[in-house]
Amino acid sequence: MTTSQPGPATVSLAQEGDRPTLERLWTMFRHEMSAHSGALPNSDGRFRQERLDAALSDPEWAGFVVRLGGAPIGLAIVRGTESSERILSSFFLVHGARKAGHGRTVVRAIVSQYPGQWAVAFQEVNLPAAAFWRAIASELDDGWTLDRQEVPGRPGFPPDSWARFRVPDM
C-alpha cells in the first residue's frame, strides 16, 4: 500500500503510455460521480470513457496525470484547448490526496498553460465539488460568473452549474 508523501503534487501532460494508469483513475472518478449521475458501468464492468479517449487522441483535448511522489493521485481532462473557452471537462483526486491543497495546485498548473476564458461544470448536490469550484473560480478571477444549464440528453436531471472565469497570461 502506498501512503501519502510530502511535497507538492505534480502535473504532466498525458501520453498514450499513461493510458493504463489513466483508465484506473478514470474508473475511480466515474464510480464516484455515479453517486450524483446514476451512471452504471457497461456490460464489461467499465464506465464510458469517450472523454478520456479524446484526451489521448484529439488535438483539441488534453489529459493530465497528477502525481504525488511516484504515486498517481488524479487526472484532469481539458477540451477546447484551441477554442476561445477551455472546459475543464473532468477533474479527480483520490480521497487520500484531498484537503491538502493539491487540487488548487493542480488546477492552477493546468489553467496557467492555457490563458484565457475557462469553464467548469459541476452538480450542486456534490457539495464538496460545488464549494471547491466556487473557491477556485473566485481566487482566479474576481469577475467569475455562475450560471445553470440543462444537461443535454438528461431531461429531469438537475441542471449543471457552470463556473466561468478568466485566467491572465502569467
ChimeraX attribute file (.defattr): number of C-alpha atoms within 10 A of each C-alpha:
attribute: neighborCount
match mode: 1-to-1
recipient: residues
	/A:1	2
	/A:2	6
	/A:3	9
	/A:4	11
	/A:5	12
	/A:6	8
	/A:7	9
	/A:8	14
	/A:9	24
	/A:10	18
	/A:11	20
	/A:12	15
	/A:13	16
	/A:14	20
	/A:15	15
	/A:16	12
	/A:17	9
	/A:18	14
	/A:19	17
	/A:20	10
	/A:21	15
	/A:22	25
	/A:23	17
	/A:24	13
	/A:25	20
	/A:26	25
	/A:27	17
	/A:28	17
	/A:29	19
	/A:30	20
	/A:31	18
	/A:32	14
	/A:33	15
	/A:34	14
	/A:35	12
	/A:36	14
	/A:37	14
	/A:38	8
	/A:39	14
	/A:40	14
	/A:41	13
	/A:42	9
	/A:43	7
	/A:44	6
	/A:45	9
	/A:46	15
	/A:47	19
	/A:48	15
	/A:49	13
	/A:50	8
	/A:51	19
	/A:52	22
	/A:53	16
	/A:54	17
	/A:55	23
	/A:56	21
	/A:57	14
	/A:58	12
	/A:59	12
	/A:60	14
	/A:61	22
	/A:62	24
	/A:63	29
	/A:64	23
	/A:65	23
	/A:66	25
	/A:67	20
	/A:68	19
	/A:69	14
	/A:70	11
	/A:71	13
	/A:72	19
	/A:73	23
	/A:74	28
	/A:75	27
	/A:76	26
	/A:77	23
	/A:78	26
	/A:79	21
	/A:80	17
	/A:81	16
	/A:82	11
	/A:83	12
	/A:84	11
	/A:85	18
	/A:86	23
	/A:87	21
	/A:88	21
	/A:89	19
	/A:90	19
	/A:91	19
	/A:92	21
	/A:93	20
	/A:94	14
	/A:95	9
	/A:96	10
	/A:97	18
	/A:98	12
	/A:99	9
	/A:100	11
	/A:101	11
	/A:102	21
	/A:103	20
	/A:104	16
	/A:105	14
	/A:106	24
	/A:107	16
	/A:108	15
	/A:109	15
	/A:110	20
	/A:111	21
	/A:112	13
	/A:113	12
	/A:114	18
	/A:115	16
	/A:116	16
	/A:117	17
	/A:118	23
	/A:119	19
	/A:120	20
	/A:121	22
	/A:122	19
	/A:123	17
	/A:124	16
	/A:125	12
	/A:126	12
	/A:127	10
	/A:128	9
	/A:129	15
	/A:130	17
	/A:131	11
	/A:132	13
	/A:133	20
	/A:134	16
	/A:135	12
	/A:136	17
	/A:137	22
	/A:138	15
	/A:139	14
	/A:140	15
	/A:141	14
	/A:142	10
	/A:143	11
	/A:144	18
	/A:145	15
	/A:146	14
	/A:147	11
	/A:148	15
	/A:149	11
	/A:150	13
	/A:151	13
	/A:152	9
	/A:153	7
	/A:154	10
	/A:155	9
	/A:156	8
	/A:157	12
	/A:158	16
	/A:159	18
	/A:160	18
	/A:161	19
	/A:162	21
	/A:163	21
	/A:164	23
	/A:165	23
	/A:166	20
	/A:167	17
	/A:168	13
	/A:169	10
	/A:170	7
